[in-house]
Amino acid sequence: MHIDPEQLRAFLVDAGLITSEQFEKALKKAEKAGKKVQEILMAEKEIDQEKLVKMEAYILGIPYVSLEKEKIDPKILGMIPESIAKTNNIVAYKKGAGALEVAMIDPENVEIIDFIKKKSGLIILPRMTNATSIKNVLKQYNKSLEVEFGELVKDEPGLEMIKEEFKGEAKKDLEKAAEELPVIKIVDTLIKHAIIEGTSDIHIEPTEREVVVRYRIDGVLKDAMILPKQIATGLVARIKVLSNLKLDEHRLPQDGRFKISNDSDKFSIRVSILPVFYGEKIVMRLLSEQAKALTLEELGFRPNMAQTIKDNLKKPLGMILVTGPTGSGKTTSLYSMMQILNRPEVNISTVEDPVEYQMPRVNQSQIEQKIGFTFANALRALLRQDPNILMVGEIRDSETSALAVNAALTGHLVMSTLHTNNAAGSIPRLLDMKVEPFLLSSTFNMVLAQRLVRKLTGEKEKYNLSKEDINNLSKYCDLEKILNILKAEGIVDKGARIEGLDFYRPRQGSTSGYKGRLGIYEILEIDEDVKRLINQGATAFDIQKQAQSKGMQTMLEDGIIKAAQGLTSIEEVLRVIVE
């Protein structure tokens, strides 16, 4: 089901929707950018999207449907999982005798049609539609979660019993609540949907009259489900049972974990329970045990940054730190570095909380606070295990920082993470932990700071910065420096100007515009000038200023460069760094 560009040109010109010259210009741009001519025509608003899609449908002999105002039966909608629907812009909207009608944007995606056919066991009847229709239908997926719950969240006898019998919250009653079939199914369903949608965290939050369930997807929370208040007790009890936590403890925070598996993957789920005003809030972090370490390039490191990291990994001793807020991908970056270092001739040992990925030939230990197996105690024990390379999941206190620095001084390569806003901020943070300045300057090799931004999908449009945009952006970064980097790396022409640079953002009317994430980074190399500043007790600002004067690229600059490459948007970069 492929449309030849010349065939499309003939039909569009004959219908008076576009001139041959306009089409030719768009075709050249498409060939240069490696895109379809249809994408260029819509991005540059040369033709109305609906008219173009209708013409494609006419050429291919595929019926066109508009679903912009349609309400789809949730049972039919759920026949295609939400993650697959979003990724492939395809939705199920009508079911007949042995057949399923699906609406899609790309008729050439025959693989997804075959997949849905095998999954449903039905004949698939493809129909073409526009992005606005797809967006409208995808919004209805949240309701499909309610449908899957069905009668489970209504006031049926089992749930009434939870509401009535567990007011006293005696331990035996809580155990009974945790084993009620409706509660078990609700927890299973919440986790199953979270996995399908690529969720990193599930938030279960009690309010005065209801329980709100939210999923964090690509770093952003979204509402997934509203549950009736009466199931809160059973829900918390069920998750406590799975995590082996104290059922009758409601005043103190508790942490635990459990594992689940589906047909294709195993997940370790880290559980945190916190007393709040209306009950107990639960956050569950989902960690795939089948996940593999990515290369530096796959994580989003540009070639010069990747090379800097590789050069520092060649050093036999010293310390490499990765900094950033919680959930910014620090541990993932460390695993990528360990993958480079993982050779038969070296002994790599780690101490983590928790072990997020399992790596062959790496000795991985998981701390257990309850029995006193802390980062400091584990690191002290690892130093007696003849290691070459040590990875400490996080430096949290003075004892751990002192041990890590001393390990780096005594001939080990030590890698760890720290919570700071930028690379230079790690220096005063460690000084606050009572590490002596001369020890820091002697052991530090490199500090990497990072954030994660959402990646743009194919549903993006090109635009240029206005004078107002340039003025606003200049408050945060040096645009001329960014332009020079883009020229030096061959991303733009030598004669390019800021006003003419192409940037990208989600296309108006697109379903989201983002899918997946990549990192933006800054690397502080500890050279002689930085060592001198550390020994002088300089501030993070002074160290940052010195590093930038010698060419260090900041996270914001790295993000703007990636925005110019069409990988993300300026708005997304500013969201994670400035806001």
PyMOL commands that set and color helices and strands:
alter all, ss='L'
color gray80, all
select helices_A, chain A and resi 5-14+20-33+37-43+49-60+74-77+82-88+110-120+131-138+141-153+157-165+171-178+181-196+229-243+296-299+303-313+330-341+369-371+375-382+398-409+426-432+437-443+467-474+479-488+498-500+528-535+540-549+555-564+570-577
alter helices_A, ss='H'
color red, helices_A
select strands_A, chain A and resi 90-96+99-104+123-128+199-206+210-217+220-228+254-261+266-276+279-288+318-323+348-352+362-366+389-392+413-418+444-456+460-463+503-506+514-525
alter strands_A, ss='S'
color yellow, strands_A
deselect
rebuild
show_as cartoon
